[in-house]
Amino acid sequence: MRLAFCGTRGSTTAPGAEFVRYGGHTSCVAVSHDGDAGPTLILDAGTGLREVTPLLGGRPFAGTILLSHLHWDHVHGLPFFRGGDTEGACVTLLLPEQEDGAGAEAVLERGMSPPHFPIRPRDLRGDWTFGTVAPGSFRAAGFAVEAREVPHKGGRTFGYRVSDGQSALAYIPDHCPTLLGPGPDGLGAYHEAAVELARDADVLIHDASLVAGELAAQASFGHAAAEYAAGLAKAAGARGAVLFHHRPDRTDDQLDEIGRRLAGGPVPVTVAAQQRILSL
């Protein structure tokens, strides 16, 4: 499978000259089967969703958008996805089952409707279907997907494991493991859900909004340290870790330094960069 990093930031976009190499769009990863002309599975719909349209080669999108949760930086790209908001598109959008039982379209409409936005989800052109998923296994766009709930602040949040039968990726873009205790090294617990998602994965794409020295003051915002992402990859036997969901004020030079500092560990660590293509 092929992964296209279309948005790598967290919380809000990061425009400006200091954020060019790693990109300024928020969370979005497009996944393609080997041999496909374009992506059929999209992980999260942050502003990076705009960057999926050029990958489609002029065709309308046909596939699944899978949301990890409903924070703004993971949904704000939806009404600006030209490849999906067009005649001929066929889109299934799935999000975590809500604790209050609200349906997928209804909960999306809370933030995407007047007076907050001029159109509602149902007004998107093409054939859109909205649904929820529970923790467990299901299929989406020809991939086998495992969903597990992970701790994060302010709404139910899932991590996902995606496999095509040959390769597997783990996607945990927002994760606050310190909510489950300090863990063996003070960075947060290597808890069952996270370890099982990342177990023997070819790559773990993980929240790296913070670094270890920032945890004491900022872990309460709901995020993990880059060092935790590398440690989880090692604990789970993943073959590589990609640091993701960069703080919006984390400059290219600072991300370079984080990448250099973690590059010599037992698991290869790279820093997610917008427009990077990764083949598994």
Backbone hydrogen bonds, N-H to C=O, Kabsch-Sander energy under -0.5 kcal/mol:
donor,donor_aa,acceptor,acceptor_aa,energy
2,R,32,S,-2.3
3,L,278,L,-3.1
4,A,30,A,-2.8
5,F,3,L,-0.5
5,F,276,R,-2.6
6,C,4,A,-0.9
6,C,28,C,-2.0
7,G,28,C,-1.8
8,T,25,H,-1.0
9,R,25,H,-2.8
10,G,246,H,-2.6
12,T,10,G,-2.4
14,A,24,G,-1.6
19,F,16,G,-1.6
20,V,17,A,-0.8
23,G,19,F,-0.7
27,S,9,R,-1.3
28,C,7,G,-2.0
29,V,43,L,-1.9
30,A,4,A,-2.6
31,V,41,L,-3.6
32,S,2,R,-2.6
36,D,33,H,-2.0
40,T,31,V,-2.0
41,L,31,V,-1.8
42,I,64,T,-2.6
43,L,29,V,-3.3
44,D,42,I,-0.8
44,D,66,L,-2.4
45,A,74,H,-2.5
46,G,27,S,-2.8
48,G,26,T,-1.5
49,L,46,G,-2.4
50,R,47,T,-1.6
51,E,48,G,-1.6
52,V,49,L,-1.5
53,T,49,L,-0.6
53,T,50,R,-0.6
55,L,52,V,-1.4
56,L,52,V,-0.5
56,L,53,T,-1.7
57,G,54,P,-0.9
58,G,53,T,-0.6
59,R,56,L,-1.5
61,F,83,G,-3.3
63,G,90,C,-2.1
64,T,40,T,-2.6
65,I,92,T,-2.8
66,L,42,I,-3.3
66,L,64,T,-0.5
67,L,65,I,-0.6
67,L,94,L,-2.9
74,H,71,H,-2.5
75,V,72,W,-1.7
76,H,72,W,-2.2
77,G,45,A,-2.6
78,L,45,A,-0.6
78,L,75,V,-2.0
80,F,77,G,-1.8
81,F,78,L,-1.4
82,R,80,F,-1.2
84,G,81,F,-1.2
85,D,81,F,-2.9
86,T,84,G,-1.4
86,T,125,R,-0.7
89,A,86,T,-1.8
90,C,61,F,-2.3
91,V,127,D,-2.6
92,T,63,G,-2.3
93,L,91,V,-0.6
93,L,129,T,-3.3
94,L,65,I,-2.9
94,L,92,T,-0.5
95,L,131,G,-1.6
97,E,133,V,-2.6
98,Q,102,A,-0.6
101,G,98,Q,-1.6
107,V,103,G,-2.4
108,L,104,A,-2.1
109,E,105,E,-2.0
110,R,106,A,-0.7
110,R,107,V,-0.6
111,G,108,L,-1.3
112,M,108,L,-1.4
116,H,113,S,-1.6
117,F,113,S,-1.4
123,D,120,R,-2.0
124,L,121,P,-1.7
127,D,89,A,-3.0
128,W,126,G,-0.8
129,T,91,V,-2.5
131,G,93,L,-2.5
133,V,95,L,-2.0
136,G,147,A,-1.8
138,F,145,V,-2.3
140,A,143,F,-2.2
143,F,140,A,-2.3
144,A,163,S,-2.6
145,V,138,F,-3.1
145,V,143,F,-0.5
146,E,161,R,-2.3
147,A,136,G,-2.9
148,R,159,G,-2.2
150,V,157,T,-2.3
158,F,68,S,-2.5
159,G,148,R,-2.9
160,Y,171,Y,-2.5
161,R,146,E,-2.2
162,V,169,L,-2.7
163,S,144,A,-2.4
164,D,167,S,-1.7
165,G,167,S,-0.5
169,L,162,V,-2.5
170,A,203,V,-2.5
171,Y,160,Y,-3.4
172,I,170,A,-0.5
172,I,205,I,-3.1
176,C,151,P,-3.3
179,L,176,C,-1.8
180,L,177,P,-1.7
181,G,178,T,-1.6
186,G,183,G,-0.7
188,G,182,P,-2.9
189,A,177,P,-1.5
189,A,181,G,-0.9
191,H,189,A,-1.4
195,V,191,H,-2.5
196,E,192,E,-2.8
197,L,193,A,-1.9
198,A,194,A,-1.8
199,R,195,V,-1.0
200,D,236,A,-2.2
201,A,198,A,-2.2
202,D,168,A,-2.2
203,V,168,A,-1.0
204,L,240,G,-2.2
205,I,170,A,-3.4
205,I,203,V,-0.5
206,H,204,L,-0.7
206,H,242,V,-2.3
207,D,172,I,-2.4
208,A,244,F,-2.6
210,L,224,A,-2.4
214,E,211,V,-2.3
215,L,211,V,-0.7
215,L,212,A,-1.2
218,Q,214,E,-2.2
219,A,215,L,-2.7
221,F,218,Q,-2.1
222,G,219,A,-2.3
226,A,210,L,-2.3
228,Y,225,A,-0.5
229,A,225,A,-1.7
230,A,226,A,-1.9
231,G,227,E,-2.2
232,L,228,Y,-3.2
233,A,229,A,-2.1
234,K,230,A,-1.9
235,A,231,G,-2.7
236,A,232,L,-2.3
237,G,233,A,-0.8
237,G,234,K,-0.8
238,A,233,A,-2.1
239,R,201,A,-2.7
241,A,268,P,-2.6
242,V,204,L,-3.3
243,L,241,A,-0.5
243,L,270,T,-3.0
244,F,206,H,-2.4
245,H,8,T,-0.7
246,H,8,T,-2.1
250,R,247,R,-1.8
251,T,249,D,-0.8
252,D,18,E,-2.9
255,L,251,T,-2.4
256,D,252,D,-2.5
257,E,253,D,-1.9
258,I,254,Q,-2.1
259,G,255,L,-2.5
260,R,256,D,-2.4
261,R,257,E,-2.4
262,L,258,I,-1.8
263,A,259,G,-0.9
265,G,262,L,-1.3
270,T,241,A,-2.4
272,A,243,L,-2.9
272,A,270,T,-0.5
274,Q,22,Y,-1.5
275,Q,5,F,-3.5
276,R,273,A,-1.9
278,L,3,L,-2.9
280,L,1,M,-2.9
